[in-house]
Amino acid sequence: MTDPSKDQGHRWLEGKSAWFAIATTVAIAIGGLVEIVPMFTVSAGPQRLSGVTPYTPLEVAGRDIYVREGCYTCHSQMVRPTRAEELRYGPWTRAGEYAYDHPFLLGSRRIGPDLQRVGGKYPDAWHFEHMRDPRSTSPGSIMPAYAWLHQQRLDSADVTASVRALRTAGVPYSEADVRGTAAAMRRQGQEIVGRLAPAGLHSEADREIVAIIAYLQRLGRDGRAAITAPAPVATTAGGTAP
């Protein structure tokens, strides 16, 4: 047990209020810099994964809807590096997969399953029906229905503004990409509508449900392909593998 009669060293500083305030301010400033500086030096951060590309305009629209509806409060987007997680969701998440995410949607809890690798797991028709009535595809689900997504139309001007804002934030969209937002949305939307038709599901390319499908079908695909791609075979000076 420590003898209270003995000076522990720090008691001298505690008795000097001015010096203690200065020392505390310096400690807080150092801690703040350690937290803040990395946010402004992202280019010096984790190495980007080859093949991870920016979202298309329609996927940007879907991501905006995902944020608007608060989906990130029940679903995470981060597969942790444990065997159980990988067996259920797929390869654990690498930092480079978030290169073009503004903001990050890591999530803090899982009332629903993690969605980091949901892209390509289900057909478009599954997502279409899941949003209309979650229990039709996932019996026992407590997720609320989002039937209004099938009726509400996208505003291409809003999506153009989002793409432009992302460009300002450093996502490598060209000015031509920004100007072509509406056309790109229409083109990808029509592809999704075409894939819904064989299942007897009908929609229009400018509906919000089409955008959310585009976004969910994109999640994790680039990262998974980059992570699971075979390593290049080393070659000899003659250009053949040893």
Backbone bond lengths (Angstrom), bond angles and torsions (degrees), N, CA, C in turn:
res aa  C-N    CA-C-N  psi(-1)  N-CA   C-N-CA  omega(-1)  CA-C   N-CA-C  phi
1 M - - - 1.462 - - 1.519 109.30 -
2 T 1.337 118.57 134.95 1.464 122.64 -176.95 1.516 110.82 -69.76
3 D 1.301 115.32 134.99 1.466 121.03 177.58 1.516 109.00 -78.09
4 P 1.357 118.95 114.22 1.464 121.10 -177.42 1.520 113.32 -65.51
5 S 1.330 115.93 -15.92 1.464 118.39 -179.42 1.513 112.49 -76.93
6 K 1.316 115.76 -17.46 1.461 120.14 -178.73 1.523 110.86 -87.56
7 D 1.316 116.26 137.16 1.467 121.29 178.82 1.521 109.10 -71.97
8 Q 1.325 117.51 124.10 1.462 122.19 -178.91 1.529 113.24 -87.55
9 G 1.321 118.03 7.67 1.460 120.63 177.81 1.508 112.52 92.44
10 H 1.338 116.89 -52.40 1.462 119.90 -176.79 1.524 112.33 -74.88
11 R 1.342 116.78 -16.73 1.463 118.78 -178.41 1.527 111.80 -64.06
12 W 1.329 116.79 -29.39 1.463 119.53 176.98 1.531 110.17 -62.25
13 L 1.369 115.31 -43.53 1.457 119.62 -179.31 1.530 110.92 -67.89
14 E 1.342 116.27 -37.88 1.460 119.78 179.99 1.530 111.61 -63.65
15 G 1.325 115.10 -26.98 1.458 119.11 179.69 1.506 113.90 -82.28
16 K 1.315 116.90 -10.57 1.468 122.23 178.51 1.523 108.03 -107.54
17 S 1.302 117.68 89.11 1.460 121.48 -172.14 1.527 113.37 -58.80
18 A 1.317 117.50 -40.13 1.462 120.28 -178.86 1.521 110.77 -66.11
19 W 1.330 117.42 -47.48 1.465 121.13 179.25 1.536 110.86 -65.10
20 F 1.329 115.62 -37.29 1.469 119.51 178.92 1.529 110.78 -64.19
21 A 1.341 116.22 -40.50 1.463 120.26 178.41 1.522 110.57 -64.02
22 I 1.339 116.69 -42.03 1.473 120.33 179.20 1.525 110.66 -63.66
23 A 1.344 116.24 -46.18 1.466 120.18 -179.17 1.529 110.93 -62.57
24 T 1.337 116.81 -39.69 1.463 120.72 179.03 1.526 110.79 -65.21
25 T 1.337 116.64 -42.40 1.464 121.03 179.20 1.517 111.24 -62.09
26 V 1.337 116.62 -42.39 1.469 121.01 178.78 1.529 110.57 -63.14
27 A 1.341 116.69 -43.81 1.461 120.35 -179.63 1.527 111.08 -63.02
28 I 1.338 116.45 -42.53 1.465 120.20 178.95 1.530 110.71 -65.81
29 A 1.345 117.01 -39.53 1.465 120.89 179.58 1.522 111.04 -63.04
30 I 1.336 116.35 -42.39 1.470 119.68 179.14 1.529 109.92 -64.17
31 G 1.330 116.05 -45.77 1.467 119.20 178.38 1.516 112.17 -61.52
32 G 1.340 116.52 -39.61 1.460 120.23 178.20 1.510 112.46 -64.03
33 L 1.333 116.74 -42.80 1.461 120.29 179.52 1.522 111.47 -62.86
34 V 1.326 116.06 -40.23 1.459 120.22 178.77 1.529 110.97 -60.87
35 E 1.332 116.88 -33.56 1.459 121.41 -179.79 1.528 112.35 -81.89
36 I 1.334 116.78 -37.60 1.466 121.52 -169.93 1.525 113.33 -88.08
37 V 1.331 117.63 -43.04 1.466 121.17 -174.56 1.530 112.89 -54.41
38 P 1.354 119.44 -43.27 1.473 118.53 -179.60 1.520 113.80 -58.18
39 M 1.342 117.96 -27.88 1.465 120.21 179.95 1.523 111.96 -66.83
40 F 1.321 117.23 -24.14 1.464 121.15 -178.83 1.530 111.87 -102.35
41 T 1.316 116.74 5.72 1.469 120.98 179.01 1.517 109.08 -128.96
42 V 1.338 115.99 42.26 1.455 119.75 -175.87 1.518 112.24 -60.71
43 S 1.337 117.38 -29.05 1.464 119.79 -179.25 1.525 111.52 -66.43
44 A 1.325 116.16 -20.48 1.462 120.05 178.98 1.524 110.60 -96.71
45 G 1.316 116.37 8.01 1.454 121.25 -176.64 1.516 112.25 -86.09
46 P 1.337 117.07 -149.54 1.470 121.36 -176.99 1.525 111.65 -57.42
47 Q 1.306 115.59 143.33 1.462 120.88 179.22 1.533 110.04 -64.76
48 R 1.320 116.68 132.99 1.459 120.34 179.75 1.522 110.36 -72.94
49 L 1.315 115.01 145.21 1.454 120.40 -179.99 1.517 110.14 -82.39
50 S 1.310 115.91 132.68 1.456 120.66 177.03 1.525 108.87 -64.65
51 G 1.325 116.59 131.33 1.450 120.57 178.76 1.514 113.96 99.05
52 V 1.337 117.77 -11.66 1.468 120.60 176.03 1.517 107.68 -82.78
53 T 1.313 116.82 115.63 1.463 122.44 -174.16 1.528 111.19 -117.43
54 P 1.327 118.20 161.97 1.471 120.89 179.24 1.525 111.94 -63.89
55 Y 1.314 116.01 158.04 1.457 121.45 176.43 1.523 110.46 -67.18
56 T 1.315 116.17 149.32 1.462 120.54 172.76 1.532 108.05 -73.54
57 P 1.330 118.36 163.44 1.470 119.54 178.25 1.525 114.00 -55.00
58 L 1.338 117.60 -40.46 1.464 119.38 179.60 1.523 110.62 -66.95
59 E 1.318 117.09 -36.38 1.461 120.84 177.22 1.527 110.86 -68.96
60 V 1.334 117.07 -34.93 1.461 120.99 174.29 1.523 109.65 -61.69
61 A 1.330 116.12 -43.41 1.466 120.64 177.96 1.524 110.53 -61.03
62 G 1.333 116.17 -43.55 1.459 119.88 179.31 1.515 112.12 -64.57
63 R 1.323 116.12 -36.94 1.468 119.64 178.71 1.525 110.78 -67.30
64 D 1.319 116.37 -39.02 1.469 120.04 176.69 1.530 110.65 -61.23
65 I 1.330 116.95 -40.20 1.464 120.84 178.09 1.527 109.85 -66.79
66 Y 1.321 116.81 -41.19 1.470 122.70 177.98 1.527 110.25 -56.64
67 V 1.329 116.12 -43.04 1.464 120.74 178.21 1.530 110.14 -69.88
68 R 1.317 116.53 -45.05 1.472 120.93 -178.85 1.514 112.31 -57.54
69 E 1.314 117.16 -40.34 1.458 121.29 -177.36 1.529 112.92 -84.42
70 G 1.332 117.25 -1.74 1.464 120.46 176.22 1.512 114.33 73.47
71 C 1.317 117.66 25.62 1.466 120.86 -177.76 1.534 112.30 -60.37
72 Y 1.333 116.81 -29.54 1.462 121.04 -178.35 1.529 112.46 -68.77
73 T 1.332 118.34 -13.06 1.463 119.86 179.12 1.523 111.98 -78.63
74 C 1.328 117.79 -17.07 1.463 121.91 179.56 1.529 113.16 -117.28
75 H 1.327 116.72 -16.64 1.467 120.81 -178.96 1.529 109.23 -125.30
76 S 1.315 115.77 133.63 1.462 119.94 174.06 1.520 109.16 -92.97
77 Q 1.309 115.48 167.03 1.469 122.04 174.22 1.524 107.64 -134.38
78 M 1.317 115.83 62.01 1.456 120.80 179.03 1.526 108.89 -160.10
79 V 1.313 116.60 108.94 1.461 121.40 176.76 1.529 107.30 -86.06
80 R 1.302 115.67 119.36 1.461 120.34 -176.31 1.524 110.67 -78.80
81 P 1.343 117.59 152.89 1.476 120.98 -176.27 1.525 113.03 -79.22
82 T 1.319 116.68 65.01 1.463 122.07 174.68 1.521 108.47 -129.10
83 R 1.313 116.16 156.38 1.466 119.76 -176.51 1.529 111.83 -61.78
84 A 1.344 116.18 -42.67 1.463 119.54 -178.91 1.525 111.37 -61.36
85 E 1.331 116.39 -40.83 1.471 120.36 -179.63 1.525 110.45 -66.11
86 E 1.314 116.27 -44.03 1.467 119.43 -177.31 1.526 111.61 -67.55
87 L 1.335 116.69 -35.85 1.453 119.09 178.77 1.522 111.26 -66.48
88 R 1.326 116.54 -33.98 1.464 119.51 -178.09 1.519 112.82 -85.74
89 Y 1.339 116.68 -42.60 1.466 119.56 -169.76 1.534 114.30 -110.57
90 G 1.324 117.94 -22.87 1.456 119.36 -177.06 1.517 111.38 116.12
91 P 1.326 118.24 -168.96 1.464 122.10 -176.02 1.523 112.17 -54.66
92 W 1.330 115.69 139.97 1.465 119.11 -179.73 1.531 110.38 -64.98
93 T 1.303 115.23 153.07 1.456 122.60 -171.37 1.514 112.30 -74.85
94 R 1.341 116.25 136.13 1.466 122.10 174.05 1.523 109.65 -102.34
95 A 1.336 115.86 150.01 1.469 120.23 -177.73 1.521 111.96 -58.94
96 G 1.334 117.29 -35.08 1.454 120.95 -177.61 1.511 114.30 -62.86
97 E 1.333 117.52 -16.83 1.459 120.54 179.52 1.523 112.46 -70.93
98 Y 1.328 116.66 -17.71 1.460 120.79 -177.91 1.527 112.20 -98.84
99 A 1.315 117.10 15.45 1.467 120.54 -173.71 1.526 113.11 -54.52
100 Y 1.321 117.61 -34.85 1.464 120.51 -174.60 1.530 112.67 -113.19
101 D 1.340 116.71 17.58 1.460 120.93 179.29 1.523 110.63 -89.97
102 H 1.306 116.45 117.70 1.471 122.44 176.82 1.525 108.24 -136.36
103 P 1.325 119.74 105.59 1.462 128.13 -3.83 1.524 110.56 -83.52
104 F 1.343 115.52 173.45 1.459 119.84 173.59 1.522 108.77 -69.55
105 L 1.327 115.96 147.06 1.464 121.35 178.88 1.531 109.65 -122.56
106 L 1.336 115.39 50.49 1.459 120.13 -176.71 1.522 111.79 -62.71
107 G 1.338 117.06 -34.32 1.452 120.98 -178.13 1.523 111.06 80.30
108 S 1.320 115.75 159.77 1.463 120.31 -178.37 1.519 112.86 -121.77
109 R 1.328 117.85 -7.88 1.459 120.57 178.69 1.518 109.26 -157.10
110 R 1.336 115.45 168.09 1.455 121.03 -177.83 1.519 110.24 -127.85
111 I 1.311 115.49 82.44 1.462 118.73 168.92 1.524 107.69 -73.73
112 G 1.335 114.95 -34.69 1.455 122.00 171.59 1.524 108.34 -112.19
113 P 1.314 119.19 175.14 1.470 121.72 -177.62 1.524 112.66 -69.56
114 D 1.317 115.51 160.63 1.462 120.81 174.44 1.524 108.70 -65.86
115 L 1.338 116.04 143.39 1.468 120.38 -176.07 1.531 113.48 -113.95
116 Q 1.324 117.16 9.71 1.457 119.41 -176.33 1.522 112.69 -58.51
117 R 1.326 118.22 -34.00 1.465 121.84 -178.04 1.528 112.80 -114.04
118 V 1.337 117.32 24.21 1.455 119.31 -175.51 1.530 112.26 -74.50
119 G 1.330 118.28 -19.44 1.458 121.05 -178.69 1.519 112.59 -57.61
120 G 1.320 117.26 120.83 1.458 121.55 179.15 1.515 114.67 84.43
121 K 1.330 117.33 -4.94 1.471 119.72 -178.21 1.519 111.04 -72.39
122 Y 1.321 116.72 -35.77 1.463 122.43 -179.89 1.522 109.21 -125.32
123 P 1.332 117.76 155.32 1.478 120.11 176.08 1.524 110.32 -72.65
124 D 1.319 115.93 163.79 1.462 120.93 179.34 1.534 111.52 -56.30
125 A 1.328 116.86 -37.83 1.461 120.86 -178.09 1.527 111.20 -62.13
126 W 1.328 116.92 -33.75 1.475 120.28 179.09 1.520 109.97 -63.32
127 H 1.319 117.18 -46.73 1.461 120.64 179.66 1.532 110.90 -64.94
128 F 1.322 116.76 -37.82 1.463 121.64 179.53 1.531 110.21 -58.63
129 E 1.330 115.79 -47.90 1.458 120.60 -179.02 1.531 111.81 -76.02
130 H 1.304 116.84 -33.24 1.470 120.43 -179.78 1.522 111.04 -63.22
131 M 1.314 117.30 -39.01 1.458 120.52 178.60 1.536 111.40 -71.93
132 R 1.314 116.60 -32.76 1.468 119.98 178.65 1.522 110.66 -71.49
133 D 1.337 116.29 -44.83 1.469 121.32 -179.92 1.527 108.02 -152.70
134 P 1.332 117.32 96.01 1.471 120.81 -176.19 1.521 113.84 -53.41
135 R 1.328 117.91 -33.70 1.457 120.16 -176.90 1.532 112.95 -74.29
136 S 1.322 116.30 -12.93 1.466 118.99 177.41 1.522 111.23 -73.00
137 T 1.310 116.69 -23.92 1.469 120.93 179.70 1.526 112.42 -113.67
138 S 1.336 116.42 -24.04 1.471 121.21 -178.63 1.524 108.79 -133.06
139 P 1.330 118.26 83.47 1.467 121.12 -178.45 1.534 111.17 -53.81
140 G 1.330 115.70 134.28 1.453 120.14 179.68 1.511 114.15 88.90
141 S 1.329 118.03 -3.79 1.461 121.11 -179.65 1.519 110.51 -63.53
142 I 1.338 116.37 142.27 1.469 121.17 176.22 1.530 110.82 -100.94
143 M 1.305 116.73 7.00 1.462 120.67 178.88 1.527 110.38 -67.80
144 P 1.330 118.13 135.32 1.468 119.77 176.61 1.522 110.86 -72.12
145 A 1.325 115.68 159.00 1.464 120.44 177.25 1.523 109.68 -78.18
146 Y 1.329 115.56 148.97 1.464 122.02 176.85 1.524 109.04 -124.24
147 A 1.327 114.49 52.01 1.465 120.55 -173.89 1.518 112.46 -63.15
148 W 1.341 118.04 -26.41 1.467 119.18 -178.44 1.527 112.71 -66.01
149 L 1.321 117.15 -18.95 1.463 119.43 178.01 1.531 111.10 -63.40
150 H 1.329 116.62 -25.11 1.460 120.24 -179.92 1.530 111.73 -75.98
151 Q 1.326 116.85 -16.29 1.455 120.99 -176.20 1.530 113.11 -106.96
152 Q 1.315 116.75 -36.57 1.466 120.13 -174.31 1.529 111.24 -72.85
153 R 1.334 114.72 140.59 1.462 121.00 -178.04 1.528 111.11 -96.81
154 L 1.309 114.99 151.04 1.463 121.27 176.32 1.524 109.97 -77.94
155 D 1.316 115.15 148.25 1.465 121.19 174.56 1.523 107.12 -106.31
156 S 1.321 116.48 106.99 1.468 120.05 -175.89 1.523 112.11 -62.15
157 A 1.341 117.41 -28.26 1.464 120.29 178.16 1.523 110.58 -66.12
158 D 1.339 117.06 -39.84 1.460 120.59 177.61 1.524 111.00 -64.97
159 V 1.330 115.86 -41.72 1.461 119.87 -179.15 1.532 110.25 -67.06
160 T 1.332 116.64 -39.32 1.465 120.65 176.55 1.524 110.04 -59.26
161 A 1.341 116.80 -41.84 1.462 120.89 178.33 1.528 111.07 -63.53
162 S 1.335 116.88 -37.58 1.471 120.63 178.26 1.524 110.88 -65.86
163 V 1.344 116.09 -44.33 1.473 119.90 179.49 1.524 110.17 -63.03
164 R 1.325 116.97 -40.57 1.464 120.71 178.99 1.539 110.71 -64.79
165 A 1.326 116.40 -40.43 1.463 120.39 178.52 1.530 110.81 -64.41
166 L 1.327 116.64 -40.32 1.462 120.29 177.71 1.523 110.86 -64.56
167 R 1.321 116.29 -37.43 1.460 119.71 176.34 1.525 110.39 -61.25
168 T 1.321 116.87 -42.42 1.462 121.40 177.37 1.523 110.92 -62.08
169 A 1.334 116.26 -33.45 1.462 121.16 -179.23 1.529 112.55 -78.30
170 G 1.339 116.77 -4.04 1.455 119.79 176.03 1.510 116.42 112.81
171 V 1.335 117.92 -2.91 1.461 119.59 176.62 1.530 108.22 -71.38
172 P 1.332 117.82 130.92 1.475 120.52 -171.66 1.525 115.56 -76.11
173 Y 1.326 116.68 60.80 1.466 120.69 170.00 1.526 107.99 -88.49
174 S 1.309 116.70 141.37 1.455 120.53 175.00 1.525 109.08 -87.50
175 E 1.321 116.10 168.95 1.458 119.57 177.02 1.526 110.25 -63.75
176 A 1.334 115.86 -32.94 1.469 119.74 176.95 1.529 110.52 -65.27
177 D 1.328 117.09 -37.57 1.463 120.70 176.43 1.524 110.31 -60.37
178 V 1.332 115.41 -44.28 1.462 119.77 -179.16 1.526 110.44 -63.08
179 R 1.334 116.33 -46.94 1.470 120.04 -178.96 1.527 111.83 -65.64
180 G 1.319 116.75 -29.69 1.463 120.30 -177.47 1.513 114.24 -92.41
181 T 1.329 117.35 16.01 1.471 121.13 -177.29 1.522 112.24 -56.01
182 A 1.318 117.55 -50.84 1.469 120.98 -176.04 1.533 111.46 -60.67
183 A 1.327 116.30 -44.56 1.467 119.89 -178.82 1.527 111.10 -65.63
184 A 1.338 116.32 -41.00 1.460 120.09 179.69 1.525 110.64 -65.34
185 M 1.325 116.78 -40.66 1.463 120.43 177.22 1.517 111.19 -60.71
186 R 1.315 116.14 -45.74 1.460 121.02 -178.19 1.532 110.68 -63.19
187 R 1.317 115.99 -41.72 1.461 120.12 -177.95 1.531 111.41 -64.58
188 Q 1.329 117.09 -49.11 1.463 120.08 -179.29 1.530 110.66 -69.08
189 G 1.339 116.58 -36.06 1.460 119.87 178.39 1.513 112.17 -61.90
190 Q 1.315 116.84 -39.91 1.459 120.62 179.32 1.529 111.32 -66.44
191 E 1.325 116.70 -33.27 1.468 120.20 176.68 1.522 110.55 -63.74
192 I 1.330 116.58 -43.08 1.465 120.17 179.87 1.523 110.87 -67.35
193 V 1.329 116.84 -42.76 1.467 120.62 177.26 1.528 110.09 -58.56
194 G 1.324 116.15 -38.84 1.463 120.28 178.59 1.516 112.27 -65.18
195 R 1.323 117.73 -33.24 1.461 120.35 179.05 1.531 111.83 -77.82
196 L 1.325 116.94 -22.39 1.462 120.28 177.99 1.529 111.76 -77.58
197 A 1.313 116.69 -30.95 1.466 121.80 -173.69 1.528 113.91 -56.14
198 P 1.345 120.48 -44.70 1.469 119.67 -179.10 1.525 113.45 -59.68
199 A 1.340 117.04 -22.71 1.468 120.48 178.65 1.523 111.64 -89.22
200 G 1.336 116.55 5.36 1.450 120.82 179.95 1.513 113.67 77.66
201 L 1.335 117.03 19.34 1.464 122.02 -179.55 1.525 109.15 -105.73
202 H 1.306 115.98 134.37 1.457 120.09 -174.90 1.531 109.92 -122.40
203 S 1.303 115.17 136.40 1.458 121.28 177.50 1.517 107.76 -153.01
204 E 1.322 115.19 176.66 1.453 120.83 173.84 1.522 108.64 -114.22
205 A 1.315 115.82 154.44 1.466 120.62 -171.65 1.520 113.50 -65.19
206 D 1.333 117.50 -20.47 1.461 119.80 -175.82 1.527 113.20 -100.66
207 R 1.327 117.64 16.77 1.460 120.57 178.23 1.530 110.59 -84.71
208 E 1.319 115.75 149.94 1.463 119.95 -178.96 1.519 112.63 -63.29
209 I 1.331 117.85 -31.66 1.457 120.15 179.18 1.524 110.94 -60.47
210 V 1.322 116.59 -34.77 1.468 120.73 179.63 1.530 110.27 -66.72
211 A 1.332 116.61 -39.11 1.462 120.95 179.05 1.520 111.38 -67.35
212 I 1.329 117.79 -42.36 1.462 119.91 -178.97 1.525 110.37 -67.55
213 I 1.338 116.83 -34.56 1.468 120.10 175.43 1.522 109.78 -63.49
214 A 1.335 116.62 -44.78 1.464 120.50 179.78 1.530 110.71 -58.35
215 Y 1.324 116.28 -43.50 1.464 119.97 -179.05 1.525 111.85 -66.86
216 L 1.326 117.20 -48.04 1.464 120.05 -178.28 1.526 111.38 -63.82
217 Q 1.332 116.87 -36.49 1.462 119.45 179.89 1.530 112.38 -71.80
218 R 1.314 117.11 -14.39 1.464 120.65 178.93 1.524 112.31 -89.18
219 L 1.333 116.58 -25.78 1.458 120.64 -170.98 1.538 112.77 -56.99
220 G 1.319 114.92 121.52 1.459 121.31 173.20 1.507 116.41 81.34
221 R 1.321 118.19 -7.20 1.468 119.64 -174.83 1.523 112.47 -67.47
222 D 1.334 116.61 -48.45 1.465 119.38 -179.54 1.520 110.74 -61.89
223 G 1.317 115.84 -46.14 1.460 119.96 -178.42 1.510 112.50 -63.14
224 R 1.322 116.54 -43.07 1.460 120.47 -179.99 1.523 110.73 -62.26
225 A 1.329 116.36 -41.46 1.470 119.76 179.43 1.522 110.88 -65.43
226 A 1.345 116.77 -40.10 1.465 120.42 -179.51 1.515 111.52 -68.43
227 I 1.334 116.58 -38.08 1.469 121.10 -176.74 1.518 111.15 -72.64
228 T 1.320 116.67 -40.31 1.468 120.66 -174.43 1.525 113.22 -91.10
229 A 1.337 117.87 -3.28 1.472 120.45 179.41 1.525 109.31 -63.64
230 P 1.336 118.22 136.78 1.471 120.31 179.44 1.520 111.12 -64.25
231 A 1.301 115.90 142.94 1.458 120.82 178.69 1.525 109.84 -66.80
232 P 1.336 118.22 144.35 1.467 119.87 179.16 1.522 111.08 -62.30
233 V 1.322 115.17 140.76 1.470 120.96 -179.26 1.519 109.20 -79.17
234 A 1.336 115.45 128.24 1.468 119.28 179.22 1.524 109.57 -66.17
235 T 1.295 116.87 142.55 1.452 121.38 -178.72 1.527 110.10 -118.62
236 T 1.291 114.35 158.33 1.459 119.90 177.35 1.505 109.13 -86.21
237 A 1.294 116.92 178.06 1.459 121.10 -179.25 1.519 111.07 -60.51
238 G 1.332 116.06 -27.52 1.466 119.34 -179.10 1.502 113.18 -80.82
239 G 1.373 117.36 -4.42 1.460 120.07 176.60 1.505 113.65 92.25
240 T 1.333 119.63 8.37 1.453 121.24 178.70 1.508 109.30 -116.17
241 A 1.319 115.15 152.76 1.455 119.43 178.62 1.511 110.17 -68.18
242 P 1.328 117.71 144.19 1.453 119.87 -179.50 1.512 111.74 -69.22
